[in-house]
Amino acid sequence: MDVGLIAPCHVYCGSCALYKKIKCLGCVEESERAEARGKMFCDIYSCAKNKKLAVCSDCSNYPCEKYDKGIFAESFIKWIREKLKEA
């Protein structure tokens, strides 16, 4: 297991179909690249980074409302489905 592929929300990107098909670089890498372009990939990642937390469960507010907008959100599920359809 590559610990660098564990997202703050505890999802292991190494087992994700998008990562395996090289359609996503993993939550941490995608978030860092988005931030470099002035965008946001994942609100959960940004929050954990700002609080200097490796994982969300280390936060006193865990679980919080950000989970409604993060990897478990309907919009993220749609993004995954679209990526999987790409050739």
Long-range contacts (C-beta under 8 A, 24 or more apart in sequence): 4-28, 6-55, 7-42, 7-44, 7-45, 7-71, 8-44, 8-45, 8-47, 8-48, 8-49, 8-53, 8-54, 8-55, 8-56, 9-44, 9-45, 9-55, 9-56, 9-67, 9-70, 9-71, 9-72, 10-55, 10-56, 10-57, 11-71, 17-80, 17-84, 18-80, 18-83, 18-84, 21-84, 23-83, 23-84, 23-86, 24-83, 27-71, 42-70, 42-71, 43-69, 43-70, 44-69, 44-70, 44-71
